Amino acid sequence: MLRFLTVIVAFAILLSFTATLVIAQEKEQSEDVVPKYIQFLKSENALIRLSAVKLLGEKKDKRAVTPLIERLKDDDTRVRTEACIALAKIEEKKKTSSATKPLIEVLLKDQEKQVRIEAASALGKIEDKKAKDALAKSLGEDNSKDVKHRAAFALAILEDARAADFFLKELKDEDESVRTEAAEALGILKSKKAVQPLIDTLKDKSKSVRCGVAIALGKIGDQKAVDPLGQLLKDGELDVRVQSALALGELKSKKSLEPLANLLQDSEKYARCAAAVSLGKIGDKDATPALINALQDKEEDVRLVVVDALEKIKDPRALEPLKKIAAEDPSSVVKEKATTAISKIGH
């Protein structure tokens, strides 16, 4: 009996593999394989349906939306989960979709946590505002923390402030990926009440969290973050210094000029580039001397960004140094950029 069952299982696996291979071959050989994939959705074999759902998601063809909506009620959890993912791929950023209402039903009623997670994620990616109340209901009532998290993030994408309190709590979660995503969501929401908690989180032991917080503070744009972000320019992690510098560029505070000018001396070229980019965004002529000195940087990428910053600031003091760069720089790209900058500053 055991041997017979083993044979049956092996045969089912072989059948699934063969069907997947056939689908893949059809994909390569036919210009319009979507109708074939849709037919596979009706197979009695769940693994064949699963393969078809995944491939329809890759094709991103509008014709698959209705058949995939039907798979949201599939008996197999994996098929329902992948149907959510596929619909998100096809309907991403559409703002309105026939998939919204069925996905809401899945979010609120499906018994499987993973299916609800992907339904919430899909609703966020579609960006249909009709999903807001259902996502808020899931955030308040679902018994799974993971589903709540995904629903809250979808609400953040939809710029619904009801997600803010949830993510403020998640800034203290033991999982660094959760804290990082919480910071990202608060940045998307541009939540003013999150500014101080985010500043406090700049001391997080995780590099990814500190990066996420810096990005969020840059998006929110509150000037209270200027000094704390300036301190983070001394962080031991390159990524943190880069994101902090770029955030300061978004805040456009004159108080950032000195720490950013100091960062132009950083040992890592990407940190120097970030400093130059932000000084250009701030656009204050007090940054000109430091940027002129940085025209001698050994890295072509840095010199190119420095020239661009000087072009944005339009300080006449940069004209002579730029003329020298246009004539003598070893990089033809930097020379060309310097020539363009000179013409723009001269006007």
C-alpha positions in Angstrom: 0.0 0.0 0.0 2.8 2.4 1.0 4.6 1.6 -2.3 1.4 2.3 -4.2 1.0 5.7 -2.5 4.6 6.6 -3.3 4.1 5.8 -6.9 0.9 8.0 -7.0 2.7 10.9 -5.4 5.7 10.6 -7.8 3.3 10.5 -10.7 1.5 13.6 -9.5 4.8 15.4 -9.2 5.9 14.3 -12.6 2.5 15.4 -14.1 3.0 18.8 -12.5 6.5 19.2 -13.7 5.5 18.1 -17.2 2.6 20.7 -17.3 4.9 23.4 -16.1 7.4 22.5 -18.8 4.7 22.5 -21.5 3.5 25.9 -20.3 7.1 27.3 -20.4 7.5 25.9 -23.9 4.3 27.5 -25.0 5.5 30.7 -23.6 8.6 30.7 -25.7 7.0 29.5 -28.9 3.7 31.4 -29.1 3.1 35.1 -29.4 -0.2 35.0 -27.5 -0.1 32.3 -24.8 -2.4 34.1 -22.3 -5.6 32.1 -23.4 -3.6 28.9 -23.0 -2.6 29.9 -19.5 -6.2 30.8 -18.6 -7.3 27.4 -19.7 -4.7 25.8 -17.4 -6.4 27.6 -14.5 -9.3 25.1 -14.8 -7.1 22.1 -14.4 -8.0 19.6 -11.6 -4.3 19.6 -10.6 -3.6 22.3 -8.1 0.1 22.5 -9.1 -0.8 23.1 -12.7 -3.2 25.9 -11.6 -0.5 27.3 -9.5 2.0 27.4 -12.4 -0.6 29.0 -14.6 -1.3 31.7 -12.0 2.3 32.6 -11.6 2.9 32.8 -15.4 -0.2 35.0 -15.9 1.2 37.3 -13.3 4.5 37.5 -15.2 2.6 38.3 -18.4 0.7 41.2 -16.8 -2.1 40.9 -19.3 -5.5 42.5 -18.5 -7.4 39.6 -19.9 -6.2 37.5 -17.0 -7.8 39.7 -14.3 -11.3 38.1 -14.3 -10.0 34.5 -14.4 -7.5 35.3 -11.6 -10.2 36.8 -9.5 -12.0 33.5 -9.8 -8.9 31.8 -8.4 -9.2 33.8 -5.2 -11.8 31.2 -4.2 -9.6 28.2 -5.2 -9.5 25.3 -2.7 -5.7 25.4 -2.6 -4.1 28.0 -0.4 -1.1 28.4 -2.6 -3.2 29.2 -5.6 -5.2 31.8 -3.7 -2.0 33.4 -2.4 -0.4 33.5 -5.9 -3.6 34.9 -7.4 -3.3 37.9 -5.1 0.3 38.4 -6.1 -0.5 38.0 -9.8 -3.4 40.5 -9.6 -1.1 43.0 -7.8 1.4 42.7 -10.7 -1.3 43.2 -13.4 -3.2 46.0 -11.7 -0.3 47.8 -9.9 -0.9 51.6 -9.6 -4.1 51.4 -11.6 -5.9 53.4 -8.8 -9.2 51.6 -9.7 -9.6 47.9 -10.4 -12.3 45.2 -10.7 -10.0 43.2 -8.4 -10.4 45.6 -5.5 -13.7 44.3 -4.1 -12.8 40.6 -4.4 -9.4 41.2 -2.7 -11.2 43.1 0.1 -13.4 40.0 0.6 -10.3 37.8 0.8 -8.6 40.2 3.2 -11.5 40.2 5.6 -12.7 36.6 5.2 -10.0 34.1 4.1 -9.0 31.7 6.8 -5.3 31.5 5.8 -3.0 34.2 7.1 -0.6 34.2 4.1 -3.5 34.7 1.7 -4.7 37.7 3.8 -1.2 39.1 3.8 -0.9 39.0 0.1 -4.4 40.4 -0.4 -3.5 43.5 1.8 -0.3 43.9 -0.1 -2.1 43.7 -3.5 -4.6 46.4 -2.3 -1.7 48.7 -1.4 0.0 48.1 -4.8 -3.2 48.7 -6.7 -3.7 52.0 -4.8 -7.4 52.0 -5.0 -8.7 54.3 -2.3 -11.9 52.3 -2.0 -9.9 49.8 -0.1 -9.0 52.2 2.8 -11.8 51.3 5.2 -11.3 47.5 4.7 -7.6 47.9 5.3 -8.3 49.9 8.5 -10.8 47.2 9.6 -8.1 44.5 9.0 -5.6 46.7 10.9 -8.0 46.8 13.9 -9.5 43.4 13.9 -7.2 40.8 12.3 -5.8 38.3 14.7 -2.4 38.2 12.9 0.3 40.7 13.5 1.7 40.1 10.1 -1.6 40.8 8.4 -2.0 44.0 10.5 1.5 45.1 9.4 0.8 44.5 5.7 -2.6 46.3 6.0 -1.0 49.2 7.7 1.6 49.5 5.1 -1.0 49.5 2.4 -2.8 52.3 4.2 0.4 54.2 4.3 0.8 53.9 0.5 -2.8 55.2 0.3 -1.7 58.1 2.6 -4.2 57.2 5.3 -3.2 58.6 8.7 -4.9 55.7 10.5 -1.7 53.7 9.9 0.6 56.1 11.8 -0.1 54.9 15.4 0.5 51.3 14.4 3.9 52.1 12.8 4.9 54.2 15.8 4.5 51.1 17.9 6.4 49.0 15.3 9.4 51.3 15.6 10.1 49.4 18.8 9.6 45.9 17.4 12.3 43.3 18.1 12.6 42.5 14.3 14.8 45.0 12.5 13.0 44.5 9.2 9.8 45.5 10.9 11.4 48.6 12.4 12.9 49.5 9.0 9.5 49.1 7.2 7.8 51.1 9.9 10.2 54.0 9.4 9.6 53.8 5.7 5.8 53.9 6.1 6.0 56.9 8.5 8.0 58.7 5.9 5.5 57.9 3.2 2.8 59.3 5.5 4.9 62.4 6.3 3.6 62.1 9.8 4.6 65.0 11.9 3.9 63.2 15.2 6.5 60.6 14.1 9.4 63.1 14.0 10.6 62.8 17.6 10.1 59.0 17.7 12.1 58.7 14.5 14.8 61.0 15.8 15.1 58.8 18.9 15.3 55.7 16.6 18.4 57.2 14.9 20.3 55.5 17.6 19.0 52.0 16.6 21.7 49.3 16.5 20.6 48.2 13.0 22.1 49.9 10.0 19.0 49.3 7.9 16.8 50.9 10.5 19.0 54.0 10.8 19.0 54.3 7.0 15.2 53.9 6.9 14.8 56.6 9.6 17.1 59.0 7.8 15.1 58.6 4.6 11.8 59.1 6.5 13.0 62.2 8.2 14.0 63.6 4.8 10.5 63.0 3.4 8.7 64.5 6.4 10.8 67.6 6.1 10.7 68.8 9.8 13.6 71.1 10.7 14.0 69.4 14.1 15.7 66.6 12.3 18.6 68.7 11.0 21.0 68.5 13.9 20.4 64.7 14.6 20.9 63.9 10.9 24.1 66.0 10.9 25.4 63.9 13.8 24.7 60.8 11.7 27.1 61.9 9.0 29.8 60.6 11.4 28.2 57.1 11.5 30.5 54.2 11.0 28.3 52.7 8.2 28.6 54.2 4.7 25.0 53.6 3.8 23.9 55.6 6.9 26.1 58.5 6.1 24.9 58.6 2.5 21.2 58.5 3.4 21.6 61.0 6.2 23.4 63.4 3.7 20.6 63.0 1.1 18.0 63.6 3.8 19.7 66.9 4.8 19.5 67.9 1.1 15.7 67.4 1.3 15.5 69.6 4.5 17.5 72.4 2.8 18.8 74.0 6.0 21.8 76.3 6.1 22.8 74.6 9.4 23.7 71.6 7.3 26.3 73.3 5.2 29.3 72.8 7.5 28.7 69.1 8.3 28.0 68.4 4.6 31.2 70.3 3.6 33.1 68.1 6.1 31.6 65.0 4.4 33.2 66.1 1.2 36.4 64.8 2.8 35.0 61.4 3.6 37.1 58.3 2.6 34.2 56.8 0.6 33.4 58.4 -2.7 29.6 57.7 -2.4 29.5 59.7 0.8 31.3 62.6 -0.9 28.9 62.3 -3.9 25.9 62.5 -1.5 27.4 65.5 0.3 27.8 67.3 -3.1 24.3 66.4 -4.2 22.8 67.8 -1.1 24.8 71.0 -1.1 23.6 71.6 -4.6 20.0 71.0 -3.5 20.4 73.5 -0.6 21.7 76.0 -3.1 23.5 78.3 -0.7 26.5 80.2 -1.9 28.3 79.6 1.4 29.0 76.1 0.1 30.9 77.3 -2.9 34.5 77.3 -1.4 34.1 73.7 -0.2 32.8 72.6 -3.5 35.6 74.4 -5.4 38.1 72.4 -3.3 36.2 69.2 -4.1 36.8 69.8 -7.9 40.2 68.2 -7.2 38.7 65.0 -6.0 40.5 61.9 -7.4 37.2 60.2 -8.4 35.5 61.2 -11.7 32.0 60.5 -10.2 32.6 63.0 -7.4 33.9 65.7 -9.6 30.9 65.3 -11.9 28.5 65.7 -9.0 30.4 68.7 -7.6 30.3 70.5 -11.0 26.5 69.9 -11.1 26.2 71.3 -7.6 28.1 74.4 -8.5 25.9 74.8 -11.6 22.8 74.8 -9.4 24.2 77.3 -6.9 25.3 79.7 -9.7 28.0 81.5 -7.7 30.3 83.6 -10.0 33.2 82.6 -7.8 33.1 79.1 -9.3 33.6 80.3 -12.9 37.4 80.4 -13.0 37.8 77.0 -11.2 35.3 75.5 -13.6 37.1 77.0 -16.6 40.2 75.2 -15.4 38.3 71.9 -15.1 36.8 72.4 -18.6 40.3 72.7 -20.0 42.3 70.3 -17.9 40.2 67.6 -16.3 41.3 64.1 -17.4 37.6 63.1 -17.9 35.9 64.2 -21.1 32.5 63.8 -19.3 33.5 66.2 -16.5 35.0 68.6 -19.0 31.7 68.7 -20.9 29.7 69.1 -17.7 31.9 72.0 -16.6 31.5 73.7 -20.0 27.7 73.5 -19.6 27.9 74.8 -16.0 30.0 77.8 -17.1 27.4 78.8 -19.7 24.6 78.6 -17.2 26.4 80.4 -14.4 27.5 83.1 -16.8 24.0 84.0 -17.6 
